[in-house]
């Protein structure tokens, strides 16, 4: 489904990614892990068209993404949950969710999709008229994911799903991710909580200073000595 092929990405003259290649197949969860500054968010911005690779290519279902405008990319079945959530805090929960149904096909199915999202996160139904800024951190993360799901994506890019959340809220987010996995939505999941994300994912990539250091099945990465020492603390 998603094929990032040997991309070099720069901020001005400063290179951030070197020959990075990753793949995400239909319906699978792929983990992208690494320390702060490893290039994880840069890679997501490249997939979404906010950054353009100087060399290499980004393809989605066989179509080049790195040659089209970011507005067009958003209509192709890809949704993004940014780090920090980026909600509309002066709007209520329902208004934030409905903004996620931004294309014609998703607007036509908005009520049906809203019911589906509220089944996934029942608290959003309870809080639908509450201002987004008054929600807890975990509730805001649920709202950010719910908004992204309102376009009924085939691929969800999720940046730092559990950052700053209490353990119980982290559990609820990962329970929802497991449900989405069962519904065959592909997820590229960026996380610093390496053990947790690899337990949830089918495969993973370890980014280190803009390079893919390791890749493989999640269970293999969990047993890798470098991953244990550098990221899990064993």
C-alpha positions in Angstrom: 0.0 0.0 0.0 2.7 2.5 1.1 6.1 2.4 -0.4 8.8 4.9 0.6 11.7 4.1 -1.6 15.3 5.4 -0.8 14.3 9.0 0.1 16.9 11.7 1.0 15.2 14.6 2.7 16.6 18.0 3.6 15.7 21.0 5.6 17.4 23.6 3.5 21.0 22.4 3.3 20.7 20.2 6.3 20.1 16.5 5.5 17.6 14.8 7.8 17.0 11.4 6.1 19.4 9.2 4.2 18.1 6.6 1.7 15.2 5.7 4.0 12.9 2.9 2.7 9.8 1.6 4.4 6.7 -0.3 3.4 3.2 -0.7 4.8 0.9 -3.4 3.5 -2.9 -3.3 3.5 -4.3 -3.8 7.0 -1.0 -4.1 8.9 0.4 -2.1 11.8 4.0 -1.0 11.2 6.0 0.6 14.0 8.5 3.4 13.4 10.7 3.8 16.5 13.7 5.8 17.5 15.0 8.5 19.8 14.1 12.2 19.6 15.7 13.7 16.4 15.9 10.3 14.6 13.7 11.5 11.7 10.4 9.9 12.5 8.2 13.0 12.2 10.3 14.1 9.2 9.4 10.9 7.5 5.7 11.3 8.2 5.8 14.9 6.8 7.5 13.5 3.7 4.8 10.9 3.1 2.2 13.7 3.5 3.9 16.0 1.1 4.8 18.7 3.6 8.4 17.9 2.8 9.7 16.8 -0.7 12.4 14.2 -1.0 15.4 15.3 -3.0 16.0 11.8 -4.2 13.8 8.7 -4.0 10.1 8.3 -4.3 6.9 7.9 -2.2 4.2 5.8 -3.6 0.7 4.9 -2.4 -1.2 2.1 -4.1 1.4 2.4 -6.9 0.8 6.2 -7.4 3.6 8.7 -6.8 2.8 11.0 -3.9 5.9 13.1 -3.9 4.9 14.8 -7.1 1.4 15.9 -6.1 0.1 18.7 -3.8 -0.5 18.0 -0.1 -4.2 18.8 -0.5 -4.5 16.1 -3.1 -2.7 13.5 -0.9 -5.4 14.1 1.8 -8.1 12.8 -0.6 -6.4 9.5 -1.3 -7.4 7.6 1.8 -4.6 8.7 4.2 -5.2 10.4 7.5 -2.8 11.9 9.9 -2.8 12.3 13.7 0.0 14.8 14.5 2.1 14.8 17.6 0.5 17.3 20.0 -3.0 16.5 18.6 -3.5 20.0 17.0 -7.2 20.2 17.9 -9.4 23.2 17.4 -9.6 24.1 21.0 -12.2 26.9 20.6 -14.7 24.3 19.1 -16.5 21.5 20.8 -15.9 17.8 20.4 -18.6 17.3 17.8 -17.4 20.2 15.7 -13.8 18.8 15.8 -15.0 15.4 14.6 -17.1 16.8 11.8 -14.1 18.7 10.4 -12.5 15.4 9.8 -15.1 14.5 7.2 -13.6 17.0 4.8 -14.1 15.3 1.4 -17.3 14.6 -0.5 -17.6 10.9 0.1 -16.9 11.2 3.9 -19.4 14.0 4.3 -22.1 11.9 2.7 -21.4 9.2 5.3 -20.6 11.5 8.3 -23.4 10.4 10.5 -22.6 6.7 10.0 -18.9 7.3 10.6 -19.6 9.4 13.7 -21.5 6.6 15.2 -18.6 4.2 14.4 -16.1 6.6 16.0 -18.2 7.0 19.1 -18.4 3.2 19.5 -14.7 3.2 19.4 -14.4 6.0 21.9 -17.7 6.3 23.8 -16.4 9.2 25.9 -16.6 11.4 22.8 -20.3 10.9 22.6 -20.6 11.8 26.3 -18.5 14.9 25.7 -19.8 15.9 22.3 -20.9 19.4 23.4 -17.9 20.0 25.6 -15.1 22.4 24.4 -12.0 20.5 23.2 -9.7 22.5 25.4 -11.5 21.2 28.6 -10.8 17.6 27.8 -8.1 15.6 29.6 -4.9 14.7 27.7 -6.2 11.2 27.0 -9.6 12.4 25.8 -7.9 14.9 23.5 -5.9 12.1 22.0 -9.0 10.1 21.4 -10.6 13.1 19.8 -7.6 13.6 17.5 -7.7 10.0 16.4 -11.5 10.1 16.0 -11.2 13.2 13.8 -8.7 11.5 11.6 -11.0 8.5 11.3 -13.9 10.6 10.1 -12.5 10.5 6.5 -12.6 6.7 6.7 -9.0 6.2 5.8 -7.3 3.1 4.5 -4.0 4.2 6.1 -3.6 6.1 9.4 -0.4 7.9 10.2 -0.3 8.2 14.0 2.5 10.3 15.6 3.3 9.6 19.3 0.0 8.0 20.2 0.8 7.6 23.9 3.0 10.6 24.6 2.3 12.2 28.0 -0.7 9.9 28.7 -1.5 8.2 32.0 -1.1 4.4 31.8 -4.9 3.7 31.8 -5.4 6.2 28.9 -2.5 4.6 27.0 -4.2 1.2 27.4 -7.4 2.6 25.9 -5.6 4.1 22.9 -3.9 0.8 22.2 -7.1 -1.1 22.7 -8.6 1.2 20.0 -5.6 0.6 17.7 -6.1 -3.2 18.1 -9.8 -2.8 17.1 -8.8 -0.8 14.0 -6.2 -3.5 13.1 -9.1 -6.0 13.3 -11.0 -3.9 10.8 -8.1 -4.0 8.3 -7.1 -0.3 8.6 -3.3 0.0 8.0 -1.5 2.0 10.6 2.0 3.5 10.6 2.6 4.1 14.3 5.4 6.4 15.5 6.3 5.9 19.1 9.0 6.4 21.7 7.5 3.7 23.9 9.3 0.9 22.0 8.2 -2.1 23.9 4.5 -1.1 23.8 4.4 -0.3 20.1 6.3 -3.4 19.0 3.9 -5.5 21.0 1.0 -4.0 19.0 2.7 -4.0 15.6 3.2 -6.6 12.9 6.6 -5.2 11.8 8.9 -2.4 12.7 11.6 -0.1 11.6 14.3 1.5 13.9 15.4 4.9 12.8 18.7 6.3 14.1 20.0 9.7 13.0 18.1 9.7 9.8 19.0 6.1 8.8 17.1 2.8 9.0 19.2 1.0 11.5 17.0 -2.2 11.8 13.8 -3.6 10.4 11.9 -6.8 10.8 9.0 -8.6 12.5 8.1 -7.1 15.8 8.9 -10.2 17.8 12.3 -10.3 16.2 13.0 -6.6 17.1 11.8 -7.2 20.7 14.5 -9.9 21.0 17.2 -7.9 19.3 20.1 -7.0 21.7 20.6 -3.5 20.3 16.9 -2.7 20.7 16.9 -4.1 24.2 19.9 -2.1 25.3 19.2 1.2 23.4 15.4 1.5 23.7 13.9 -0.9 26.2 16.6 -0.5 28.9 17.5 -4.1 29.4 
